[in-house]
Amino acid sequence: MRPLLYSINATLDGCVHHNAIPADEALQQETLRATHRHATESIGRADALLFGRVTYQMMEGAWRLDTRTTTPPDWTEPFARTIDAMKKYVVSTTLDRVDWNAELLSGDLGEEVEKLKQQPGGPLFTGGVKLPMVLAELGLIDEYEFVVQPRLAGHGPTLFAGLSKYVELKLVDRKELSSGAVALRYEPRR
């Protein structure tokens, strides 16, 4: 069975807004470089990506190579090439079509994800906030990774706000990044 991996950046107080990074320019650049290196490694462990509409559209706008209108820093290229080439599955009730090597999932989310997990291949990878909340409720996430940034944001959105039940986790890996962020990987206790 293909495992479903989840990864997200969060501040120490749990803020998961993608702009919640250090404001000091030197620290911001090192944080971004370290985060991108780690994100490239993380998604590189998977064969395909599973996104909700918001995350899919945000990622497509930032990382789709054939529609770029700006030239990002060179150090983002490995991440851009990795995510651009990967198969993507998009969960949405509002989109009627997707492209960028993507397939729209319709029907019961639990059943659709179970089907994907039963297919041959390597791990599936997801990110974002709303879709992973539902996946956690359904017990479908096999690994959680929190890349904890050394910052307090004082605002949200926050991780798993409104989760209806506890998800007991066990630590399986810990990695300190050069920026001072810490990547913590957990598996559910089953």
C-alpha positions as CSV (number, residue, x, y, z in Angstrom):
1,M,0.0,0.0,0.0
2,R,1.2,3.5,-0.9
3,P,1.6,5.6,2.2
4,L,0.2,9.2,2.4
5,L,2.8,11.7,3.6
6,Y,1.8,15.1,4.9
7,S,4.2,18.0,5.4
8,I,3.7,21.6,6.4
9,N,5.7,24.6,7.6
10,A,4.5,26.1,10.9
11,T,5.7,28.7,13.3
12,L,6.3,27.7,16.9
13,D,2.8,28.8,17.9
14,G,1.3,26.8,15.1
15,C,0.6,29.4,12.4
16,V,0.6,27.8,8.9
17,H,0.2,30.8,6.8
18,H,2.8,30.6,4.0
19,N,4.0,34.1,4.6
20,A,4.8,33.5,8.3
21,I,8.5,33.5,7.9
22,P,11.3,35.6,9.5
23,A,11.1,39.3,8.4
24,D,14.9,39.9,8.7
25,E,16.1,39.7,5.0
26,A,19.3,37.7,5.7
27,L,17.5,35.3,8.0
28,Q,14.5,35.2,5.6
29,Q,16.8,34.2,2.7
30,E,18.5,31.4,4.7
31,T,15.1,30.2,6.0
32,L,13.7,30.1,2.4
33,R,16.8,28.3,1.1
34,A,16.8,25.7,3.9
35,T,13.0,25.2,3.6
36,H,13.2,24.8,-0.2
37,R,16.0,22.3,0.1
38,H,14.1,20.3,2.7
39,A,10.8,20.5,0.7
40,T,12.5,19.2,-2.4
41,E,13.8,16.2,-0.4
42,S,10.4,15.7,1.2
43,I,8.3,15.7,-2.0
44,G,11.0,13.8,-3.8
45,R,10.2,10.8,-1.6
46,A,6.8,10.6,-3.3
47,D,5.5,9.6,-6.7
48,A,2.4,11.9,-6.7
49,L,0.9,14.9,-5.0
50,L,-2.6,15.2,-3.5
51,F,-3.8,18.8,-3.2
52,G,-7.0,20.6,-2.4
53,R,-8.1,23.4,-4.7
54,V,-6.4,26.2,-2.8
55,T,-3.0,24.5,-2.5
56,Y,-3.1,23.3,-6.1
57,Q,-3.8,26.8,-7.4
58,M,-1.2,28.4,-5.2
59,M,1.4,25.8,-6.2
60,E,0.5,26.0,-9.9
61,G,0.8,29.8,-9.8
62,A,4.2,29.7,-8.2
63,W,5.9,26.6,-9.6
64,R,4.4,25.7,-13.1
65,L,7.4,26.1,-15.3
66,D,5.7,26.6,-18.7
67,T,3.6,29.5,-17.5
68,R,6.2,31.4,-15.5
69,T,6.2,35.2,-15.9
70,T,9.0,35.9,-13.5
71,T,12.5,34.5,-12.9
72,P,12.7,33.1,-9.3
73,P,16.1,32.7,-7.5
74,D,18.3,29.9,-8.8
75,W,18.1,28.0,-5.5
76,T,14.4,27.4,-6.1
77,E,15.0,25.5,-9.4
78,P,15.3,22.0,-7.9
79,F,12.0,22.4,-6.1
80,A,10.3,23.9,-9.2
81,R,11.5,21.1,-11.4
82,T,10.5,18.4,-8.9
83,I,7.0,19.7,-8.3
84,D,6.4,20.6,-11.9
85,A,7.1,17.1,-13.2
86,M,5.1,15.2,-10.6
87,K,1.6,13.7,-11.1
88,K,-1.0,15.6,-9.2
89,Y,-4.4,14.7,-7.9
90,V,-6.7,17.6,-7.0
91,V,-9.7,17.4,-4.6
92,S,-12.2,20.0,-5.4
93,T,-16.0,20.4,-5.7
94,T,-15.7,23.8,-7.5
95,L,-13.2,23.1,-10.3
96,D,-14.5,21.3,-13.4
97,R,-11.0,20.6,-14.9
98,V,-7.3,20.7,-14.0
99,D,-4.1,20.4,-16.0
100,W,-0.4,20.7,-15.1
101,N,-0.1,16.9,-15.1
102,A,-3.1,16.7,-12.8
103,E,-6.3,14.7,-12.4
104,L,-9.4,15.9,-10.7
105,L,-10.8,13.6,-8.0
106,S,-14.6,13.4,-7.6
107,G,-16.7,11.3,-5.4
108,D,-16.2,10.2,-1.8
109,L,-12.9,11.5,-0.6
110,G,-12.1,8.6,1.6
111,E,-12.8,6.1,-1.1
112,E,-10.9,8.1,-3.7
113,V,-7.8,8.3,-1.5
114,E,-8.0,4.6,-0.5
115,K,-8.0,3.8,-4.3
116,L,-4.9,5.9,-4.8
117,K,-3.2,4.2,-1.9
118,Q,-4.0,0.8,-3.3
119,Q,-2.4,1.6,-6.7
120,P,1.2,0.5,-7.3
121,G,3.9,3.0,-6.8
122,G,5.6,5.1,-4.3
123,P,4.2,7.4,-1.6
124,L,1.6,10.1,-2.1
125,F,2.4,13.5,-0.7
126,T,0.0,16.2,0.5
127,G,0.2,19.6,2.1
128,G,-2.1,22.5,2.9
129,V,-4.5,23.0,5.7
130,K,-8.1,22.1,4.9
131,L,-7.7,18.8,3.0
132,P,-5.2,17.4,5.5
133,M,-7.6,18.1,8.3
134,V,-10.2,15.9,6.6
135,L,-7.6,13.2,5.8
136,A,-6.5,13.2,9.4
137,E,-10.2,12.8,10.5
138,L,-10.5,9.8,8.2
139,G,-7.2,8.3,9.5
140,L,-5.7,8.3,6.0
141,I,-2.4,10.1,6.7
142,D,0.5,7.7,7.3
143,E,3.2,10.2,8.2
144,Y,3.1,13.8,9.5
145,E,6.0,16.2,9.0
146,F,6.0,19.6,10.7
147,V,8.8,21.9,9.7
148,V,8.8,24.2,12.7
149,Q,10.1,27.7,12.0
150,P,11.8,29.6,14.8
151,R,9.2,32.3,15.0
152,L,6.0,33.2,16.8
153,A,3.3,34.6,14.5
154,G,0.6,35.5,17.0
155,H,-2.1,34.8,14.4
156,G,-3.6,31.9,12.4
157,P,-4.5,29.9,10.5
158,T,-3.3,27.2,12.8
159,L,-2.6,23.4,12.5
160,F,-5.7,21.2,12.7
161,A,-7.9,23.7,14.3
162,G,-11.2,22.0,15.0
163,L,-10.0,18.4,14.8
164,S,-12.7,16.3,16.4
165,K,-10.5,13.6,17.9
166,Y,-6.9,13.1,19.1
167,V,-4.4,11.7,16.7
168,E,-1.7,10.0,18.7
169,L,1.7,10.2,17.0
170,K,5.2,8.7,17.6
171,L,8.3,10.6,16.5
172,V,10.2,8.7,13.8
173,D,12.8,11.4,12.7
174,R,14.1,14.8,13.6
175,K,16.3,17.0,11.5
176,E,17.6,20.5,12.3
177,L,17.8,22.7,9.3
178,S,20.6,25.3,8.8
179,S,18.0,28.1,9.3
180,G,17.2,26.9,12.9
181,A,13.9,25.3,11.7
182,V,13.4,21.7,12.9
183,A,11.7,19.1,10.7
184,L,9.8,16.6,12.9
185,R,8.4,13.5,11.3
186,Y,5.7,11.4,13.1
187,E,3.7,8.3,12.3
188,P,0.3,7.7,13.8
189,R,0.1,5.2,16.6
190,R,-2.3,2.5,15.4
